[in-house]
Amino acid sequence: MNHRVAVNDFVLRQIEGSGKSFTNTLSFEEIADHADKQMASGFYKGGYRSGVRIIDVDPSLTHEFICPFVRINSTTKLLAKYVQRRDGENFYIQVRAESGELLRAGKVELILYHHDVLLENEEQSTDFEWELISFHALPEGVDYMPMGPVTMMRNQLELAGGTKAKYSSKDWAKSIEFWQQYAALEPR
């Protein structure tokens, strides 16, 4: 076990049937341990603000993760739902694909928040320096997956569940461009 990266409760929602990236072969603790090793080896970059890191998963483990996305085309049926992510947060419109073939994961990124960032909204689960809050299995051929526009809105407007941030117009445009091409497949 490492002593620097812990599992945040928020990532525990990423299970099969959630419409999120998931793995059935690695535990959340194993993913956090891998994040610690990768970070110690320098396989990370800064995230959207100070105190957020994006860790590159070793390519030998990519096949352990399931990408939840389909590529949207003219035959894709989309489903819009009015949902709430967590109690106390605003409802939003979630768009998912009703049909389509799941895309293979080409790479996986682990999202870590520093303890100080989590303290801003009392969202820390441990006293560790870093916590795994999410992981993203990106479709093959995609090197960069922007944050979703609803998450960006929540952050920039400092709404409940958001983490204070400011985004450029290019960041907003890249997010909308990506999410016009891909959607999570609605769990059955």
Rosetta blueprint (number, residue, H / E / L):
1 M L
2 N L
3 H L
4 R L
5 V E
6 A E
7 V E
8 N L
9 D H
10 F H
11 V H
12 L H
13 R H
14 Q L
15 I L
16 E L
17 G L
18 S L
19 G L
20 K L
21 S L
22 F E
23 T L
24 N L
25 T L
26 L L
27 S L
28 F H
29 E H
30 E H
31 I H
32 A H
33 D H
34 H H
35 A H
36 D H
37 K H
38 Q H
39 M H
40 A H
41 S L
42 G L
43 F L
44 Y E
45 K E
46 G E
47 G L
48 Y L
49 R L
50 S L
51 G L
52 V E
53 R E
54 I E
55 I E
56 D E
57 V L
58 D L
59 P H
60 S H
61 L H
62 T H
63 H H
64 E H
65 F L
66 I E
67 C L
68 P L
69 F E
70 V E
71 R E
72 I L
73 N L
74 S L
75 T L
76 T L
77 K L
78 L E
79 L E
80 A E
81 K E
82 Y E
83 V E
84 Q E
85 R L
86 R L
87 D L
88 G L
89 E L
90 N L
91 F E
92 Y E
93 I E
94 Q E
95 V E
96 R E
97 A E
98 E L
99 S L
100 G L
101 E L
102 L L
103 L L
104 R L
105 A E
106 G E
107 K E
108 V E
109 E E
110 L E
111 I E
112 L E
113 Y E
114 H E
115 H H
116 D H
117 V H
118 L H
119 L H
120 E L
121 N L
122 E L
123 E L
124 Q L
125 S L
126 T L
127 D L
128 F L
129 E L
130 W E
131 E E
132 L E
133 I E
134 S E
135 F E
136 H E
137 A E
138 L E
139 P E
140 E L
141 G L
142 V L
143 D L
144 Y L
145 M L
146 P L
147 M L
148 G L
149 P H
150 V H
151 T H
152 M H
153 M H
154 R H
155 N H
156 Q H
157 L L
158 E L
159 L L
160 A L
161 G L
162 G L
163 T L
164 K L
165 A L
166 K L
167 Y L
168 S L
169 S H
170 K H
171 D H
172 W H
173 A H
174 K H
175 S H
176 I H
177 E H
178 F H
179 W H
180 Q L
181 Q L
182 Y E
183 A E
184 A E
185 L E
186 E L
187 P L
188 R L
